[in-house]
Amino acid sequence: MKARAAVTLNGQQDYFGQTVNIASRVQGLAASRSIVVTESVVENADARALLQINGLTPEPRRVALSGIADKVSVYEIS
């Protein structure tokens, strides 16, 4: 994923860029009582340990996201 950028406008910090766009669209994939995360989250050692401790197995899928050229790997945790 591409790096995000931050700007300060009217005294508030705001982020933009492809990473933020992907995060917004992945958030919209989550149904009630589920969590959807990107591959980078489940590859994180701390996140992976928390999932294992709690007996959670992320279910992978590839999805097309609006405005993103390539399909993205996401994982549903429910």
Summary of the structure (lengths in Angstrom):
residues: 78
radius of gyration: 14.3
end to end distance: 24.7
largest distance: 44.3
contacts: 176
relative contact order: 0.21
helix: 31%
strand: 32%
